[in-house]
Amino acid sequence: MNIIHFINEKLVWGVPALVLFLGTGIYLSVKLGFFQLNLPRIIKMTFLHKNTAANPDGKSLSPFQTLTSVLAVTLGTGNIVALGTAIAFGGAGAVFWMVVSAFFGMATAYAENYLGMLHRKKKPDGSRWGGAFLYIGRVFGDGWGKFFALCCILACLGMGNMTQMNALATSLERGFGVPLKVSGVMAMVLVGLLVFGGAVMFGQVTEKVIPALSLIYIVGCVAVIVVNFGAVPEALLRIVREAFDFRAAGGGFLGFAIMRSKMFMGMSWGFRRGIFSNEAGLGTTVILSSMSSEESAVRQSLWASLAVFIDTVIICVLTALAILVTGADKAGGDGAMFASAAFGQTFGGYADMFLSACIALFAVATASGWSFFGSVCVEYLFGRRFLLPFAVIFVLCCYIGATTRPVLIWGIADIFNGLMAVPNLLALLVFAWKLDLIDLHEN
């Protein structure tokens, strides 16, 4: 475990990685004219566009289904469990840096999905497919594209599956007293139904379930915040104050080394968990966008940016405020219980059941979505004959994740996230140098 911690803290998620993520997001934001600030225009070109629900061939995802599918993948443990972990290890300032990563991440998500749309391919049956591995391979050679695909498969089994199932199992045990092994079997059945049902069925399910589930969870967070409204100013002040706290993380004096400061810890955990939550820069959501029936690369890429905004700026921030206004983070612990404690103060004994149900449903949706990321990469690397074995392995991993110690899984998941991101971000920078990526005046 110490080796995994060292790899994460010093190598994969050290200063170079933070510079690469933030630097790429800033450069792309400048290149794209800070389009994130024009949210009304983005909404007009996505939600209010006439082709929002169009899916003419029945073999693709409609633009709205791609949004709900991306949200199904990104919402859940990243917004609830991982958010608490970020606050536990990075302080309230981690929330500020999560928002910063999301703002610039909107530009990163736009660029990677735009390139994915340009490089996607058509199958003999007329359906579309693609992924970041295609444009990475074009820039650095097929070897790097295959490296990305391999990391994506491993991340799929770790972050996309076992971390989700562990959150599901521990939540059901806490909220309803369900044994971990029973939750593992239930997870295998539910995820298996969606995995073997295919991407189109997954999109049809998510467009109905995810908006309703997200709204219910948002209402719960708002209720907690309203009940504790008097504590909101102090919570906001804590977020900003701790985001720029240069004191050493373990003491009360000025740290001479930035890497030991509370600011750096908040930035590191905020970026890491922000990326875990919205996946901007990982290149994973490109796979879903490539399945879209949308012909405009600009509009489809704006859908991807909007998913980052909804996931992190809205839902993560509401979760964080619910935790901070109730003081749930001051009780100590690893952060996994922060949201539960915050809801418990407002809703009493029913809080654990409410939050456990939300986490469980989000986790099933996230794992099912990640299975499609992995299956596309498996097909790209090994061919269609390996899709069934991969699906079986993926479903079996649901049980392993539900019954395995979570710290190890989280650590391994962080490593593969970082390894995926490096070639993807470098490819984005190369393409962005040469291409005009956006036209917000497109109809």
Secondary structure, 3 states (H helix, E strand, C coil): CHHHHHHHHHHHCCHHHHHHHHHHHHHHHHHCCCHHHCHHHHHHHCCCCCCCCCCCCCCCECHHHHHHHHHHHHCCCCCCHHHHHHHHHHCCHHHHHHHHHHHHHHHHHHHHHHHHHHHCEECCCCCEECCHHHHHHHHHCHHHHHHHHHHHHHHHHHHHHHHHHHHHHHHHHHHHCCCHHHHHHHHHHHHHHHHHHCHHHHHHHHHHHHHHHHHHHHHHHHHHHHHCHHHHHHHHHHHHHHHCCCEECCCCCECCCHHHEHHHHHHHHHHHHHHHHHCCCCCCCHHHHHCECCCCHHHHHHHHHHHHHHHHHHHHHHHHHHHHHHCHHHHCCCCCCHHHHHHHHHHHHHHHHHHHHHHHHHHHHHHHHHHHHHHHHHHHHHCHHHHHHHHHHHHHHHHHHHCCCHHHHHHHHHHHHHHHHHHHHHHHHHHHHHCCCCCCCCC
